[in-house]
């Protein structure tokens, strides 16, 4: 499965343009699946004309074959975006979770719940790959458009929660 998420920014308002999951058959030839990924990424870029392309950086797993397949799939997606002239940004899973939930060890369900909260809409929980992709897009937006954190005058530095709140005031209720 390959999740995708496309967001638009209107002033300080963030909206979902598209998100979902490309389901690839395990019965298909690996190269056919790579072709399908390339086609889907190219189709999304052509249809939505994004300014940039953000992707989750590969994580290290124990299964070398799975890592190789994931790396190939990510490489094809990145190549499709580069072919369309987009600048590429990679974020580690831990960074994405930290930016979105405030906890770098958050689970997929926590990310999904936060996406529902941020976008103020019900998002399907059948596969977390789509909401994870939205989280990558939102992480990219937050990382590149966050509010500057003001340091206190001569007193202690802000804690990580204080920084998070200062950078994300719209998420405080």
KABELZI-V386992 format. One line per field, one symbol per residue. ss: DSSP state (H for helix, E for strand, C for the rest). phi: phi as a letter, one per 20 degrees, with the letter a starting at -180 (. if undefined). psi: psi as a letter, one per 30 degrees, with the letter a starting at -180 (. if undefined). A space follows every 50 residues. Layout:
ss: ???
phi: ???
psi: ???
This chain:
ss: CEEEEEEEEECCEEEEEEEEEECCCCCCCHHHHHHHHHHHHHHHHHHHCC CEEEEECCCCCCCHHHHHHHHHHHHHHHHHHHHCCCEEEEECHHHHHHHH HCCCCCCHHHHHHHHHHHHCCCCCCCCHHHHHHHHHHHHHHHHHHCCCCC CCCCCCCCCHHHHHHHHCHHHCC
phi: .cebbcccdcmdedceebbrceedffefggfffffffgfffffffffdlf ebcdbfffdedeeffffffffffffffffffffenefdcdcfgffgfffe dncfdfeffffgffffffelbfdgdfbeffffffffffgffffdcfffee efemeffffffffgffecffeed
psi: kjlkkklkkjcgkklkeklakjkkkfflkeeeeeeeeeeeeeeeeeefhl fljklkkklklfjeeeeeeeeeeeeeeeeeeefggkkkkkkleeeeeeee fgjfglleeeeeeeeeeefhlkkkgekfeeeeeeeeeeeeeeefglkkkk kljfallkleeeeeeefhffgk.
